[in-house]
Amino acid sequence: MGTDTDRIQKRVTLKAPLERVWKAVSDSSRFGEWFGVAFEGPFVAGKAVRGKIVPTKADPEIARTQEPYAGAPFDCIVDRIEPMTLFSFRWHPFAIDPSVDYSKEPTTLVTFQLEPVPGGTQLTITESGFDSIPVSRRAKAFQMNDQGWTGQMNLIEKYLATHAS
């Protein structure tokens, strides 16, 4: 899927019914299993949710690459929850340096759009707002998140293939 400087978009058809994919993206504990985050609470529209990075349970090889970040904070603000259709949150992209205070920076918006298609569910993940990120880290955040979303598409696919509910 093409990108420009402000947004990343990835699309995949998952061989799973809409309900299963919806639960995997909108339930904080299921989301955390494949994404690699242990959240402190549920996703609630308009509310911040805090978590810590943990290795994904969907792929041991990727889990090893996440290990150096284990325990790092993961904060986001849930934007919208439209059952079976759309889940979105705001976060500070590629905010991994513990010595930097990212709280004054603008956030990007991440949306998960779901659509039933023959043979499963089409998932489109879009992250937008990179043009408002400080120039000093914009290109790196974009590059790392572009790679990261490609990896996360693989993780949700593996998660759904190995988890029945």
Backbone torsions as a table, in degrees:
resi	resn	phi	psi	omega
1	MET	NA	137.4	-176.9
2	GLY	-71.7	158.7	176.6
3	THR	-133.7	161.2	168.1
4	ASP	-122.9	-162.4	-176.5
5	THR	-78.3	-19.2	-175.0
6	ASP	-99.6	-19.2	-174.0
7	ARG	-144.9	148.9	174.7
8	ILE	-115.0	137.3	176.1
9	GLN	-138.3	132.1	178.7
10	LYS	-128.5	143.5	-179.4
11	ARG	-137.8	139.6	177.9
12	VAL	-147.7	146.7	171.3
13	THR	-98.5	118.5	-178.2
14	LEU	-96.3	136.0	179.6
15	LYS	-83.6	64.5	-178.8
16	ALA	-153.1	147.8	178.1
17	PRO	-65.9	155.7	-178.6
18	LEU	-50.1	-45.1	-178.1
19	GLU	-58.9	-42.0	-179.7
20	ARG	-67.5	-41.6	179.4
21	VAL	-66.3	-41.1	178.6
22	TRP	-57.7	-46.9	179.3
23	LYS	-62.1	-38.0	-178.5
24	ALA	-66.9	-28.2	-180.0
25	VAL	-99.6	-24.2	-173.4
26	SER	-104.9	-12.4	176.8
27	ASP	-95.7	119.2	-172.3
28	SER	-58.9	-35.7	-178.8
29	SER	-74.0	-38.0	177.3
30	ARG	-69.8	-43.7	176.4
31	PHE	-54.8	-47.4	-178.3
32	GLY	-61.4	-34.0	-179.7
33	GLU	-61.4	-46.1	-178.1
34	TRP	-85.7	-34.6	-176.7
35	PHE	-75.6	-36.7	-178.6
36	GLY	102.5	45.5	179.1
37	VAL	-142.2	137.7	171.3
38	ALA	-102.4	107.0	-178.3
39	PHE	-85.5	151.7	179.9
40	GLU	-84.0	-10.6	-178.7
41	GLY	-165.5	-174.5	-178.0
42	PRO	-79.2	164.2	172.0
43	PHE	-79.1	126.1	178.4
44	VAL	-134.4	125.9	-178.6
45	ALA	-54.9	132.5	178.7
46	GLY	84.2	-1.1	-176.6
47	LYS	-113.8	146.4	172.5
48	ALA	-76.5	146.9	174.1
49	VAL	-135.4	135.0	-177.7
50	ARG	-108.5	148.2	176.3
51	GLY	-153.4	-178.2	175.3
52	LYS	-130.5	141.7	177.6
53	ILE	-66.7	133.1	174.9
54	VAL	-135.2	155.0	177.7
55	PRO	-63.2	139.5	178.4
56	THR	-58.4	151.3	175.6
57	LYS	-98.6	0.6	-175.5
58	ALA	-89.0	-22.0	-175.1
59	ASP	-155.9	112.9	-176.8
60	PRO	-60.2	-34.6	-179.3
61	GLU	-67.0	-45.4	178.0
62	ILE	-68.6	-35.2	177.5
63	ALA	-56.5	-39.4	178.7
64	ARG	-63.3	-35.6	179.8
65	THR	-73.5	-23.0	178.6
66	GLN	-84.7	-17.8	-175.6
67	GLU	-51.5	-42.8	-179.3
68	PRO	-61.2	-20.9	-178.6
69	TYR	-98.2	-1.2	-177.8
70	ALA	-54.1	131.9	179.6
71	GLY	92.4	-14.2	178.8
72	ALA	-66.6	144.4	-179.2
73	PRO	-67.5	148.6	176.3
74	PHE	-134.4	108.3	-177.6
75	ASP	-118.4	138.4	173.7
76	CYS	-150.0	164.5	175.9
77	ILE	-118.1	119.9	180.0
78	VAL	-68.6	127.3	-177.1
79	ASP	-91.0	-65.3	-177.3
80	ARG	-137.3	147.6	172.0
81	ILE	-131.7	108.3	176.9
82	GLU	-116.2	97.7	-170.1
83	PRO	-45.2	131.6	176.1
84	MET	68.4	5.1	-176.0
85	THR	-128.5	-52.2	-171.5
86	LEU	-148.4	136.3	172.1
87	PHE	-132.2	134.2	179.2
88	SER	-143.4	153.7	175.4
89	PHE	-147.3	163.1	175.1
90	ARG	-112.4	144.6	178.2
91	TRP	-155.2	172.6	174.0
92	HIS	-95.3	113.1	-174.7
93	PRO	-69.2	139.2	177.3
94	PHE	48.6	46.3	-179.2
95	ALA	-94.0	72.0	-172.1
96	ILE	-109.2	-8.5	-178.6
97	ASP	-85.6	111.2	-176.1
98	PRO	-64.8	-14.4	-179.3
99	SER	-89.3	-2.0	-178.4
100	VAL	-107.6	135.3	174.5
101	ASP	-93.2	104.7	-177.7
102	TYR	-86.2	-6.1	-171.5
103	SER	-61.8	-23.3	-179.6
104	LYS	-86.3	-11.3	-178.6
105	GLU	-81.3	154.1	171.4
106	PRO	-65.5	160.3	177.5
107	THR	-104.5	165.3	169.3
108	THR	-103.5	161.2	179.0
109	LEU	-107.4	126.1	177.7
110	VAL	-109.9	124.6	178.2
111	THR	-121.2	139.7	174.3
112	PHE	-114.1	110.2	178.4
113	GLN	-106.3	133.8	-178.7
114	LEU	-117.9	141.6	178.1
115	GLU	-146.6	127.7	176.6
116	PRO	-68.1	136.9	177.4
117	VAL	-137.4	161.9	177.3
118	PRO	-55.3	128.0	178.8
119	GLY	87.2	1.8	179.0
120	GLY	158.4	-138.7	-175.7
121	THR	-135.4	131.0	173.9
122	GLN	-87.6	127.0	177.1
123	LEU	-111.9	126.2	174.9
124	THR	-118.1	121.9	176.9
125	ILE	-108.8	126.2	178.2
126	THR	-126.6	131.2	171.7
127	GLU	-118.4	122.4	-176.8
128	SER	-128.9	157.8	178.2
129	GLY	110.6	10.3	-178.2
130	PHE	-64.0	-29.1	-178.9
131	ASP	-64.0	-16.4	179.0
132	SER	-94.5	-5.5	178.4
133	ILE	-73.9	142.3	-180.0
134	PRO	-51.4	136.5	-176.8
135	VAL	-53.6	-34.4	-176.7
136	SER	-61.2	-22.3	-179.7
137	ARG	-131.7	3.3	-176.4
138	ARG	-59.2	-52.5	-175.4
139	ALA	-62.4	-42.2	-179.5
140	LYS	-66.9	-43.5	178.5
141	ALA	-60.9	-43.1	179.2
142	PHE	-62.5	-49.5	-178.8
143	GLN	-60.2	-47.8	-177.3
144	MET	-67.4	-39.7	179.4
145	ASN	-72.1	-33.2	175.1
146	ASP	-60.0	-47.3	176.3
147	GLN	-64.9	-40.9	-177.9
148	GLY	-62.5	-42.5	-179.9
149	TRP	-68.2	-31.8	173.7
150	THR	-61.5	-45.5	178.2
151	GLY	-64.4	-40.3	-179.1
152	GLN	-67.0	-33.0	175.7
153	MET	-61.4	-41.1	177.1
154	ASN	-65.9	-39.1	-178.6
155	LEU	-66.3	-43.1	-179.9
156	ILE	-66.8	-34.8	177.2
157	GLU	-62.9	-45.6	178.4
158	LYS	-65.9	-42.1	179.3
159	TYR	-58.5	-49.1	-178.1
160	LEU	-66.4	-30.1	178.9
161	ALA	-71.8	-23.7	-175.9
162	THR	-111.9	-4.8	179.6
163	HIS	-117.6	120.4	-173.8
164	ALA	-70.5	-30.6	-176.1
165	SER	-117.1	NA	NA
